[in-house]
């Protein structure tokens, strides 16, 4: 191909400014109200880049939340073990279980 043909592939400044100029009025209109044919290639690329950034951020947030949930579950298990094994003895646990069972039965009868 010739240098002129390579230069005129749609990437030179004059083409970009012409595309930007013609698409500027439609930018004010939300994408949901526009026909797919009215959305420029540059706008689609910008949207794709924004979506990619948001997807990466959400993926990172999800990973952080999953790790926090696991840490909370581990802490919960440690605290339960502490309460059951160190603070309460088997007699107290049996008594508490019995009281809870009676209360639930009374609630069901009401």
RAQUISUL-V667832 format. One record per residue. N is the residue number from 1. RES is the residue in one letter. SS is DSSP state (H for helix, E for strand, C for the rest). BURIAL is # if it has 16 or more other ideal C-beta (glycine too) atoms within 10 Angstrom, else .. Layout:
N_RES_SS_BURIAL ; N_RES_SS_BURIAL
This chain:
1_X_C_. ; 2_X_C_. ; 3_X_H_. ; 4_X_H_. ; 5_X_H_. ; 6_X_H_. ; 7_X_H_. ; 8_X_C_. ; 9_X_C_. ; 10_X_C_. ; 11_X_C_. ; 12_X_C_. ; 13_X_H_. ; 14_X_H_. ; 15_X_H_. ; 16_X_H_. ; 17_X_H_. ; 18_X_H_. ; 19_X_H_. ; 20_X_H_. ; 21_X_H_. ; 22_X_H_. ; 23_X_H_. ; 24_X_H_. ; 25_X_H_. ; 26_X_H_. ; 27_X_H_. ; 28_X_C_. ; 29_X_C_. ; 30_X_C_. ; 31_X_H_. ; 32_X_H_. ; 33_X_H_. ; 34_X_C_. ; 35_X_C_. ; 36_X_H_. ; 37_X_H_. ; 38_X_H_. ; 39_X_C_. ; 40_X_C_. ; 41_X_H_. ; 42_X_H_. ; 43_X_H_# ; 44_X_H_. ; 45_X_H_. ; 46_X_H_. ; 47_X_H_. ; 48_X_H_. ; 49_X_H_. ; 50_X_H_. ; 51_X_H_. ; 52_X_H_. ; 53_X_H_. ; 54_X_H_. ; 55_X_H_. ; 56_X_H_. ; 57_X_H_. ; 58_X_H_. ; 59_X_H_. ; 60_X_H_. ; 61_X_H_. ; 62_X_H_. ; 63_X_H_. ; 64_X_H_. ; 65_X_H_. ; 66_X_H_. ; 67_X_H_. ; 68_X_H_. ; 69_X_H_. ; 70_X_H_. ; 71_X_H_. ; 72_X_H_. ; 73_X_H_. ; 74_X_H_. ; 75_X_H_. ; 76_X_H_. ; 77_X_H_. ; 78_X_H_. ; 79_X_H_. ; 80_X_H_. ; 81_X_H_. ; 82_X_H_. ; 83_X_H_. ; 84_X_H_. ; 85_X_H_. ; 86_X_H_. ; 87_X_H_. ; 88_X_C_. ; 89_X_C_. ; 90_X_H_. ; 91_X_H_. ; 92_X_H_. ; 93_X_H_. ; 94_X_H_. ; 95_X_H_. ; 96_X_H_. ; 97_X_H_. ; 98_X_H_. ; 99_X_H_. ; 100_X_H_. ; 101_X_H_. ; 102_X_H_. ; 103_X_H_. ; 104_X_H_. ; 105_X_H_. ; 106_X_H_. ; 107_X_H_. ; 108_X_H_. ; 109_X_H_. ; 110_X_C_.
